[in-house]
Amino acid sequence: VSSVSERGEVVFRLFCAVPVGVEQGVSVQGLNSPLPSVLCLGDCQLQAPCRIQKCTTDFVSLTAHLNSALDGFDLEFCKALRAYSACTYRNSKVCRGNLVYHSAVLGISDLMSQRNCSKDGPTSSTNPEVTHDPCNYSGHTEASEHQGGEKTIPTYLFCGLFGDPHLRTFKDHFQTCKVEGAWPLIDNNYLTVQVTNVPVVPGSSATATNKITIIFKSYQHCTDQKVYQAVTDDLPAAFVDGTTGGGDGNTKSLQIVDKVSGKYVEMHARYIGTTVYIRQLGHYLTLAIRMPQELAMAYEESQDLQLCVNGCPSSERIDDSGHLPLPVRGQVLPQAGAAHPRSAYTLETATTKCHEKMLVKDIYFYSCVFDLLTTGDANFTAAAHSALQDVEALHPRKERWHIFPRSGDGGVGKGSKSFVSLGLVCLILVAFL
């Protein structure tokens, strides 16, 4: 079960699937009682309750943190399945007339076959004192709840950087900045992320990212300090020391996953509940990160210059409260006489090109148009599209995936309006070209 959607499908199957051959009035295989006996009649309230839902809930809790892309997934998933099976066995008598129970038994058998799990072997324990893993952030709140504390659901934040360059902060503010040179995206007690931006075209104030450095700071017994560095045309699937993870055992607390060799890597830091995506598209790099709020905001006063936290300094902003000024002569495109040729895209062709990848005309769409008009490099279309895909994969709140700027705050809007001023600038652009 490698994703929320797949895990939900499994739970649906276990709760809702009807065993083969069970119909109204037909005996459940292996039982002497007909189906109507599952209805609670007479003195059935005196019987011990069927706890199949508790078995299923425990199984979901044991597998919620697992990721099929990481080493040790099959081992841990099979352990959880065996624990699930043992729980159903303990409830076999009291649940003998319960369809959900029989569906769960069939579902477990099916999953064990799919994952080649042996029936005999170690099982996951539902005892919080045993299962609590200090190097698994998602288990921290569960352990606190079992120990008598209040149940708290972690709040996750998202930050992304792509294009030339467009920044989405932890507060879901969208900015387009210059920030040439090295700048810290994140700098807290657990993680440091620094990006280096270089000019895209001569005479333009727009820049793009050609280097990313990430430092995972040492944490208890979970990992030693690990440094990762990517530059254009060198996107390694290992840390600078040659390792691909941190921590001991089969389930690494920190691991790099090579998704597309030389083009796309993921980093999973279980101990701090953090996921990082890095891509190379064309000659430049993009970054997306999800991190728990309590950790992202754990920093000293001297670490306040973080683009993901506070955005770009006003002197480095190209946009106006989220509104992107499309390139006009003397502003973003090279001045007349510059050595670099003018973008081959017109407003119409750039719009058409971006619309091929992005149907919703949100800020990612307009960032794509901006980048094409600024650079003439079609790779920026893929960068904007991938950035939106990363948002959909990592951002915890679906209603905030699409950003539509509104006047004055650069924050999140819910409509596809507020682009009237952008359209006027477009007309000016056409007139100048």
C-alpha positions as CSV (number, residue, x, y, z in Angstrom):
1,V,0.0,0.0,0.0
2,S,2.2,2.8,-1.3
3,S,-0.2,5.7,-1.3
4,V,-3.3,7.1,0.5
5,S,-5.5,6.2,-2.4
6,E,-4.3,2.6,-2.6
7,R,-4.5,2.2,1.2
8,G,-8.1,3.5,1.1
9,E,-8.9,1.0,-1.6
10,V,-7.6,-1.9,0.5
11,V,-9.7,-0.7,3.5
12,F,-12.7,-0.4,1.3
13,R,-12.2,-4.0,0.1
14,L,-11.8,-5.3,3.6
15,F,-14.9,-3.5,4.9
16,C,-17.2,-3.7,2.0
17,A,-16.4,-6.7,-0.2
18,V,-18.9,-9.6,0.1
19,P,-17.4,-13.1,0.1
20,V,-17.9,-15.1,-3.0
21,G,-21.0,-17.2,-2.9
22,V,-22.8,-15.2,-0.2
23,E,-26.3,-14.1,-1.3
24,Q,-29.5,-13.4,0.5
25,G,-30.6,-16.5,2.3
26,V,-27.5,-18.5,1.4
27,S,-25.3,-20.0,4.1
28,V,-21.8,-18.4,4.5
29,Q,-19.2,-21.0,3.5
30,G,-18.1,-22.9,6.6
31,L,-21.1,-21.8,8.7
32,N,-24.3,-23.5,9.6
33,S,-26.3,-20.4,10.1
34,P,-28.0,-18.6,7.1
35,L,-27.2,-15.0,6.3
36,P,-30.3,-13.5,8.0
37,S,-28.7,-14.5,11.3
38,V,-26.2,-11.7,11.1
39,L,-29.1,-9.3,12.0
40,C,-29.1,-8.5,15.7
41,L,-32.3,-10.1,17.1
42,G,-33.4,-11.2,20.5
43,D,-30.6,-11.6,23.0
44,C,-27.7,-11.0,20.7
45,Q,-26.7,-8.0,22.7
46,L,-25.6,-10.3,25.4
47,Q,-22.9,-11.9,23.2
48,A,-19.3,-10.6,23.2
49,P,-19.0,-7.9,20.5
50,C,-17.2,-8.5,17.2
51,R,-14.1,-6.3,17.1
52,I,-13.3,-6.7,13.5
53,Q,-13.3,-2.9,13.0
54,K,-10.6,-2.6,15.7
55,C,-8.5,-5.2,13.9
56,T,-8.8,-3.2,10.6
57,T,-8.1,0.2,12.4
58,D,-4.9,-1.3,13.9
59,F,-3.8,-2.6,10.5
60,V,-4.3,0.9,9.0
61,S,-2.3,2.4,11.8
62,L,0.5,0.0,11.4
63,T,0.8,0.6,7.6
64,A,0.0,4.3,7.4
65,H,3.7,5.3,7.5
66,L,4.9,2.7,5.1
67,N,6.2,3.7,1.6
68,S,6.7,1.0,-1.1
69,A,9.6,3.0,-2.6
70,L,11.7,2.4,0.5
71,D,13.7,-0.7,1.6
72,G,11.9,-2.9,4.1
73,F,8.4,-2.2,2.9
74,D,7.5,-5.8,2.2
75,L,8.9,-7.0,5.6
76,E,6.9,-4.5,7.6
77,F,3.8,-4.9,5.5
78,C,3.8,-8.6,5.9
79,K,4.3,-8.3,9.7
80,A,1.2,-6.0,9.8
81,L,-0.8,-8.5,7.7
82,R,0.1,-11.3,10.1
83,A,-0.9,-9.2,13.0
84,Y,-4.2,-8.4,11.2
85,S,-4.7,-12.1,10.6
86,A,-4.0,-13.0,14.2
87,C,-6.6,-10.4,15.3
88,T,-9.2,-11.9,13.1
89,Y,-8.5,-15.3,14.4
90,R,-9.0,-14.2,18.0
91,N,-12.4,-12.8,17.0
92,S,-13.4,-15.8,14.8
93,K,-16.1,-17.1,17.2
94,V,-17.8,-13.8,18.0
95,C,-17.6,-12.6,14.4
96,R,-18.7,-15.8,12.8
97,G,-21.9,-14.3,11.4
98,N,-20.4,-10.9,10.4
99,L,-19.9,-10.3,6.7
100,V,-17.3,-7.6,7.3
101,Y,-15.2,-10.2,9.2
102,H,-15.4,-12.7,6.4
103,S,-14.5,-10.0,3.9
104,A,-11.5,-9.1,6.0
105,V,-10.3,-12.7,6.2
106,L,-10.6,-13.1,2.4
107,G,-8.9,-9.7,1.9
108,I,-6.0,-10.6,4.1
109,S,-5.5,-13.9,2.3
110,D,-5.5,-12.0,-1.0
111,L,-3.0,-9.4,0.1
112,M,-0.7,-12.0,1.6
113,S,-0.6,-13.9,-1.7
114,Q,0.1,-10.6,-3.6
115,R,3.0,-9.7,-1.3
116,N,4.3,-13.3,-1.0
117,C,3.9,-13.1,2.8
118,S,4.4,-16.3,4.7
119,K,1.7,-17.2,7.3
120,D,4.4,-17.9,9.9
121,G,6.8,-15.2,11.1
122,P,7.1,-12.0,13.2
123,T,4.0,-9.8,13.6
124,S,3.7,-6.1,14.3
125,S,2.6,-5.3,17.8
126,T,-0.2,-2.9,18.5
127,N,1.2,-2.1,21.9
128,P,2.3,1.6,21.7
129,E,5.2,1.0,24.0
130,V,6.6,-1.6,21.7
131,T,5.7,0.0,18.3
132,H,6.8,3.6,19.1
133,D,9.7,4.3,16.8
134,P,11.6,7.5,17.8
135,C,12.9,7.7,14.1
136,N,9.4,7.7,12.7
137,Y,7.8,11.2,13.0
138,S,4.3,10.0,12.1
139,G,4.3,7.7,15.2
140,H,5.1,10.4,17.7
141,T,1.5,11.7,18.1
142,E,0.1,8.2,18.1
143,A,2.4,7.3,21.0
144,S,1.4,10.5,22.9
145,E,-2.2,9.6,22.5
146,H,-1.8,6.0,23.8
147,Q,0.1,7.3,26.8
148,G,-2.8,9.5,27.8
149,G,-2.1,12.6,25.9
150,E,-4.5,14.3,23.5
151,K,-4.7,13.2,19.9
152,T,-3.0,15.7,17.7
153,I,-2.9,15.6,13.9
154,P,0.4,17.0,12.6
155,T,0.1,20.1,10.4
156,Y,2.3,19.9,7.3
157,L,3.6,22.8,5.2
158,F,4.7,22.9,1.6
159,C,7.3,25.0,-0.2
160,G,8.3,24.9,-3.8
161,L,10.7,26.7,-6.2
162,F,10.8,26.4,-10.0
163,G,11.2,28.4,-13.2
164,D,13.0,31.7,-13.2
165,P,12.4,31.5,-10.2
166,H,8.8,31.3,-8.8
167,L,8.5,30.6,-5.1
168,R,5.6,29.2,-3.2
169,T,6.1,29.8,0.5
170,F,5.0,27.8,3.6
171,K,2.1,30.3,3.9
172,D,1.0,29.5,0.3
173,H,2.1,33.0,-0.9
174,F,3.3,32.9,-4.5
175,Q,6.2,35.2,-5.5
176,T,8.5,35.7,-8.5
177,C,11.9,36.9,-7.5
178,K,15.4,37.7,-8.7
179,V,17.5,36.4,-5.7
180,E,20.6,35.9,-7.8
181,G,23.4,34.0,-6.0
182,A,23.1,31.7,-3.0
183,W,19.9,32.0,-0.8
184,P,18.5,29.9,2.1
185,L,15.2,28.4,1.4
186,I,15.0,26.6,4.7
187,D,17.3,26.9,7.8
188,N,16.0,25.4,11.0
189,N,17.1,23.1,13.7
190,Y,16.7,20.0,11.6
191,L,17.3,20.9,8.0
192,T,19.1,23.5,5.8
193,V,18.2,24.0,2.1
194,Q,20.2,26.5,0.0
195,V,19.7,27.3,-3.6
196,T,21.9,29.2,-6.1
197,N,20.3,31.1,-8.9
198,V,21.9,32.5,-12.0
199,P,20.6,34.9,-14.7
200,V,18.6,33.2,-17.4
201,V,19.3,35.6,-20.3
202,P,21.6,38.5,-20.6
203,G,20.0,41.8,-19.8
204,S,17.1,40.2,-17.8
205,S,16.5,40.4,-14.1
206,A,15.0,36.9,-14.1
207,T,17.1,34.0,-12.7
208,A,16.8,30.2,-12.4
209,T,18.2,27.6,-10.0
210,N,21.4,25.7,-11.1
211,K,22.5,24.4,-7.7
212,I,20.8,23.0,-4.6
213,T,22.5,22.0,-1.3
214,I,20.6,20.2,1.5
215,I,21.9,19.4,4.9
216,F,20.0,16.9,7.0
217,K,21.3,17.6,10.5
218,S,22.2,14.8,12.9
219,Y,19.3,13.7,15.0
220,Q,19.5,11.5,18.1
221,H,20.3,7.9,17.0
222,C,18.3,8.2,13.7
223,T,20.9,9.7,11.4
224,D,24.3,11.4,11.3
225,Q,24.6,14.6,9.4
226,K,24.1,14.1,5.7
227,V,24.8,16.6,2.9
228,Y,23.3,16.4,-0.5
229,Q,24.3,18.6,-3.5
230,A,22.9,18.8,-7.0
231,V,24.0,21.0,-9.8
232,T,23.0,21.3,-13.4
233,D,23.7,18.0,-15.3
234,D,24.7,16.3,-12.0
235,L,21.6,15.1,-10.0
236,P,23.0,12.3,-7.9
237,A,21.1,9.6,-6.1
238,A,23.5,9.7,-3.2
239,F,24.8,12.0,-0.5
240,V,28.2,13.6,-0.9
241,D,29.7,10.8,1.2
242,G,28.5,8.2,-1.3
243,T,25.7,6.8,0.9
244,T,22.0,6.6,-0.1
245,G,20.5,6.9,3.4
246,G,20.9,7.4,7.1
247,G,20.1,5.3,10.1
248,D,20.4,1.6,10.8
249,G,18.1,-1.4,10.0
250,N,16.0,-2.4,7.1
251,T,13.8,0.7,7.3
252,K,16.1,3.7,6.9
253,S,15.1,6.8,8.7
254,L,16.6,8.8,5.8
255,Q,16.8,7.6,2.2
256,I,17.2,8.9,-1.4
257,V,15.1,7.3,-4.1
258,D,16.3,7.6,-7.7
259,K,13.0,8.0,-9.6
260,V,14.4,9.0,-13.0
261,S,18.2,8.7,-13.3
262,G,19.9,12.1,-13.5
263,K,16.5,13.9,-13.8
264,Y,14.4,13.3,-10.7
265,V,15.2,12.2,-7.1
266,E,13.1,12.0,-3.9
267,M,14.4,12.2,-0.3
268,H,12.3,10.7,2.5
269,A,13.3,11.7,6.0
270,R,11.0,9.6,8.2
271,Y,12.5,10.9,11.5
272,I,11.4,14.4,10.7
273,G,8.4,13.6,8.6
274,T,9.9,15.4,5.6
275,T,9.8,14.7,1.9
276,V,11.9,16.5,-0.8
277,Y,11.6,16.3,-4.6
278,I,14.3,17.6,-6.8
279,R,14.1,17.6,-10.6
280,Q,16.2,18.8,-13.5
281,L,14.2,20.2,-16.5
282,G,16.3,21.7,-19.2
283,H,19.3,23.4,-17.7
284,Y,17.7,24.3,-14.4
285,L,16.6,22.6,-11.1
286,T,13.3,22.6,-9.3
287,L,12.5,21.8,-5.6
288,A,9.4,20.8,-3.7
289,I,9.3,20.0,0.0
290,R,6.8,19.0,2.7
291,M,7.7,19.4,6.3
292,P,5.8,19.3,9.7
293,Q,5.0,22.9,10.8
294,E,6.4,22.4,14.3
295,L,9.8,21.4,12.9
296,A,9.8,24.0,10.0
297,M,9.2,26.8,12.6
298,A,11.9,25.5,15.0
299,Y,14.7,28.0,14.3
300,E,16.7,30.7,16.1
301,E,16.2,34.5,15.5
302,S,19.5,34.6,13.5
303,Q,17.9,32.1,11.0
304,D,15.1,34.4,10.0
305,L,16.2,34.8,6.4
306,Q,14.4,31.8,4.9
307,L,12.6,32.2,1.6
308,C,10.2,29.4,2.4
309,V,9.2,31.0,5.7
310,N,9.2,34.8,5.0
311,G,9.4,35.0,1.2
312,C,11.8,37.0,-0.9
313,P,12.9,40.5,0.3
314,S,10.8,43.2,-1.3
315,S,13.9,44.5,-3.2
316,E,14.2,41.0,-4.9
317,R,10.6,40.8,-6.0
318,I,9.7,40.9,-9.7
319,D,5.9,40.3,-9.2
320,D,3.5,42.8,-7.7
321,S,1.6,41.1,-4.9
322,G,1.4,37.9,-6.9
323,H,0.6,39.6,-10.2
324,L,3.2,38.7,-12.8
325,P,4.2,41.6,-15.1
326,L,4.6,40.0,-18.5
327,P,7.9,40.9,-20.2
328,V,7.9,44.3,-21.9
329,R,10.9,46.0,-23.5
330,G,13.2,47.5,-20.9
331,Q,11.8,45.5,-18.0
332,V,12.4,41.7,-18.2
333,L,13.4,41.0,-21.8
334,P,16.9,42.0,-22.9
335,Q,17.3,45.6,-23.9
336,A,17.6,46.4,-27.5
337,G,21.0,45.5,-28.8
338,A,21.5,42.7,-26.2
339,A,23.5,39.8,-27.5
340,H,20.8,37.2,-26.6
341,P,17.9,37.0,-29.2
342,R,14.4,38.0,-28.2
343,S,12.0,35.1,-27.2
344,A,10.5,33.4,-30.2
345,Y,7.2,33.1,-28.4
346,T,4.4,35.6,-28.8
347,L,1.7,36.0,-26.2
348,E,-0.6,33.8,-28.2
349,T,1.9,31.0,-28.9
350,A,3.1,31.0,-25.3
351,T,-0.5,30.8,-24.0
352,T,-1.2,27.9,-26.3
353,K,2.0,26.1,-25.4
354,C,1.3,26.3,-21.6
355,H,-2.4,25.4,-22.1
356,E,-1.3,22.1,-23.6
357,K,0.1,21.1,-20.2
358,M,-2.1,23.0,-17.7
359,L,-5.8,23.3,-18.3
360,V,-6.5,25.4,-15.2
361,K,-5.4,29.0,-15.7
362,D,-4.0,29.5,-12.2
363,I,-0.7,31.1,-11.2
364,Y,1.3,28.1,-12.5
365,F,-0.2,28.6,-15.9
366,Y,0.7,32.3,-16.0
367,S,4.2,31.5,-14.6
368,C,4.6,29.3,-17.6
369,V,3.6,32.1,-20.0
370,F,5.9,34.5,-18.2
371,D,8.8,32.1,-18.5
372,L,8.3,31.4,-22.1
373,L,8.1,35.1,-23.0
374,T,11.1,35.8,-20.9
375,T,13.4,33.0,-22.0
376,G,12.0,31.3,-25.1
377,D,12.9,28.0,-23.5
378,A,10.1,25.4,-23.7
379,N,11.6,23.4,-20.8
380,F,10.1,26.0,-18.5
381,T,6.7,24.7,-19.6
382,A,7.6,21.3,-18.2
383,A,9.0,22.9,-15.0
384,A,5.7,24.7,-14.3
385,H,3.7,21.5,-15.0
386,S,6.0,19.4,-12.8
387,A,5.8,22.0,-10.0
388,L,2.0,21.7,-10.0
389,Q,2.2,17.9,-10.0
390,D,4.6,18.1,-7.0
391,V,2.0,20.3,-5.2
392,E,-0.7,17.7,-5.8
393,A,1.6,15.0,-4.5
394,L,2.9,16.8,-1.4
395,H,0.6,19.7,-0.4
396,P,-1.7,18.5,2.4
397,R,-4.7,20.6,1.5
398,K,-6.3,20.0,-1.9
399,E,-8.4,23.2,-1.9
400,R,-5.1,25.1,-1.9
401,W,-3.4,23.3,-4.8
402,H,-4.4,26.0,-7.3
403,I,-3.4,29.6,-6.5
404,F,-5.2,32.6,-8.0
405,P,-3.6,35.9,-7.0
406,R,-5.7,38.6,-5.6
407,S,-4.8,42.2,-5.2
408,G,-2.7,43.2,-2.3
409,D,-1.6,40.0,-0.5
410,G,-0.3,37.5,-3.0
411,G,-2.2,34.8,-1.1
412,V,-4.6,32.1,-2.0
413,G,-7.8,32.9,-3.9
414,K,-10.6,30.7,-5.0
415,G,-11.5,32.1,-8.4
416,S,-9.8,32.4,-11.7
417,K,-10.2,36.1,-11.9
418,S,-7.9,39.0,-10.8
419,F,-6.0,38.7,-14.1
420,V,-7.6,41.8,-15.7
421,S,-4.4,43.8,-15.1
422,L,-2.4,40.9,-16.5
423,G,-4.5,41.0,-19.7
424,L,-3.9,44.7,-20.1
425,V,-0.1,44.1,-19.8
426,C,-0.5,41.5,-22.4
427,L,-2.0,44.0,-24.8
428,I,0.9,46.4,-24.1
429,L,3.3,43.5,-24.8
430,V,1.7,42.9,-28.2
431,A,1.9,46.6,-29.0
432,F,5.6,46.7,-28.2
433,L,6.5,43.6,-30.1
